[in-house]
Amino acid sequence: MKRNTFWGLILILLAAYLVISNVVNPIIPVFTVIATVVLALIIFDGIKKRSIGEIVIALGILYLVYDEYLPFPKVSTWIVILATILLASGLSMIIKPKNRHIEVNGNFDNISRQEEYTNGNVQHSETVFTDGSNGNYDGECLHFENTFSSASKYINSTCLRELHGENSFGSLNIYMDNAILAPEGAFAHIENSFGETKVYLPARCQVRAKESTGLGSINYVGTSSGNSNDPVLNLDLEVSFGSIVVYYK
């Protein structure tokens, strides 16, 4: 969920609401309109990431928002929340995203990715881990997805080139402090929605961070001790309704 898209849609809908409310009596309160936009973006984000849990939770909250307008029998709010969590957890265990192939062109300052296999100069096969467990991992390209759970991932790669971490409605710890980056540098994309993600970076690297926040926070603890001879880690941080904390070891 990009920050510009989020706030752009919010402002457009608020403008439309102000105009309509001066013409006719508003049927739907402004809070409901804003909540609808936020939840619609979460659903879109879940579809894009093929995260069934994120989609189901957003739909459950949307049902609660529009409960008084729907011609259905009244159901307890806690029953809806519990049923939504159980449904999301069950479907997340059954339906898992497929592994993707990634093509990397150029340097790590302007990296491009494609879902399907293409002919390129450099080809990487990314391993996607969707379980919410703790573990040790090794490989050049890693992808972690955590939903409705608490997980810690320990990276022991000897030539790490690319890492993706996605956390939704949970807590994710990614320990990169024992990882060795590829000599030409590495790229790490961390995305957090409605949860907390902590990232522990290697001591010997240069860090170039790019941030995108939407009703969330990004904080740093410590400073990088890397010098000009160390590989560059390009860090892309994206957070909405949660927090990302980056620790320099």
N, C-alpha and C positions, 0 to 999 in steps of 0.2 A: 504494500500500500504506500504509494509515494505521497510525500507531504503536499506537493503542489496540487495533485489531483484531489486529495482529501479536502483541503481548504477551498479550492476552487469550486467544488460541488456544493460545499456548505454555503458559501457566499451567494452562489447562483440561486439556490433554493430559498435562502433567507430573503433575497431580493424579490423573488416571485411571491413569497408568502406575504411580504409587506404590501405589495401592490394588490394582491387578491383580498387581503384582510380589510382594505379600505373600500373595496367594492361590495363584498358580501361578508356576512358573519362567518368567521373561520370555523369549519367543522372539526378539523384536526388541530390540536395544540401545536405550537412551534416546537416543543420538546419532542413530540412524536415525529415530526418531520425530520429533525436533526438525527434522532435515534435511527430512523429508517435509512438515512443516507449512510451513517456509520456502519450499520449492520449489512447494508447492501455491498459496501466496499469490502467488508470482511468476507462475505460470501464470495464475491468476485476473486478476492485474494486466495480463498480456499480452493476455488475451482482452478485457478492458475497454478497453484502448488499441488493440486490433486490431494488436498487434505480433507478427508471426509469428516473428521472430528470438528474441524473449524467451521465447516459448513453447517453441520447439525446443531452445534451450539448457537451459532448466529440465528438459525431458523427458530430455535427454541425461545431465544430472547425476543425475537420478532413477534412470536405468538403472544408472549406476555405483554408486549407493548400494545398490541391491537386486540387484546382479550375482550375489552368492553365493546368493541365494534363488530366482533364476530358472532354469527348466529349459532354458536355451539354451546353445549351445556358447560356451566362453570366448573373449572377444575382448580384445585388448590395450587397456589404458586409453587409451594415446595414440592408437590407431586410432579409438576411440569419440569422443575429444575432437576430433580432426581432422575426422572425418566429420560430427560435430554442427555444428562451425563452418562447414564448407562448405555443409551443408544449410541452415543458418540464413541464411547470406549469400545463397545462391542463391534461396531462397524470398522473402527480403526484397526482392530485386531484381524478382521477378516479381509478387508480391502486395503491393499498396500500398493503404493506407487511403483511403477516399473523402473528399472535402472535406466539411466539416460547415458547417451554418448555425448561427449563434449569436444568441440573443436576449438583450439586456441590459436589465434592468429596474432602476430605482432608481439609487442612487449606487454608487460603486465600493467602498464599505465592505461592502456586502451585495449581491454581484452574482450573478445566476442565469444558467445556461446550459442550453440544450436542444439535443439532436442534430438534431431535426427542425424544419422551418420552422413557426413559429407567428405569429399576428397579435399584434403588440406595438407599443409606441410607438416603440421604437428597434430597428432590425434591422441586423445586420452579417453580412457574408459573410466567413468566415475562410479565408485561403489556407494550406494545409498543405504544408510542404516536408519531404519524407522522405529526400532524398538526403544523403549524408555528405560534401558538398563545401564549399569555401569560397565566399563570395559576398557581394554587397551587396544589401540588400533595402529596399524602400520600401512603405509601406501603413499603414492604420489598424489592422488586425488581422492578426497574423502567428502562424504555428504551425510550430515546427521539431521534427523527430524525427530523432534520431541513434542508430544501433545498430551496434556493432562497427566503429567508424571514428573518425577524428579530424576535427573540422570547426570552422570559425570563421565566424560569422555577423555581418556588419556592418550595423547598422540605421541607415538614413538618413531615416527617416520625418519628415515635417514636422508630423504630427498623430497621433502614436501613441496609440491607445486601449487596445489589448489585445495581449499577447504571451504565447505558451505555448512553453516549451522542455522537451523530453523527451529524456533521454539514458540509454541502457542499454548497458552493457558497452563504453563508449567514452569519448572526451574531447570535450567541447563547450565552445566559447568564444562567448559572446554579447556583442557590443560595442554597448551602447546609449548610449555617451557622446556620439555625434553626433546622437542622436535628439531631436526636440522633442516633448514630451508635449502631449496635448490640454489646452486651458485648464481643463477641468473635472476633469482628472486621468486616470490610466491604471492598468491592472491587469496584473501580470505573474505568471504561474505557472510556476515552475521545478521540474521533477521529475527526480531523478537516482537510478538504480539500478545498482549495480555499475560505477561509473565516476567521473569527475570532471567537474564543470561549473563554469566560471568566468563570472561575470556582471560586466560593467563598466557602472556606472550613470551617468546624466547628472549633471553637476555641479549644475545649477539645478533641483532638485526636492526636495520633502519626501518622506521614505521612511517608510512604515509597514510593518514586516515581521511576518509570521506564519510560524512554523516548525513543522515536523513531522519528527522524526528517528527512524529505526529502525535501530540498529547502523550509524550513519553520523555525519557531522559537518558543521556549518555554521559558517563563519568569515567574519569581516569584516576588510577591510584599509582603513584610513583612516576618515574620518567624513564625513557629509553636510554640504555647504556651503549647502544650500537654506535659504530663509527663509520666513516665513509668507505671502509674496506669490507664491511659486512653486507650480506644480501639485503635487498629491500623487500619488506612485507607491505603490500598494498592492502589496506584494511577498509572494507566497505561496510559501514554499520547502518542498519535500518531498524527503527523501533517505532511501535505505535501502541499506546496504552500499556506501557510497561517500562522496563529499564534494562540497560546494558552497562556493565561495569568492566572496564579493561584494566588488568593488572600487569604492570611491568615487573618482572622478576629480577 
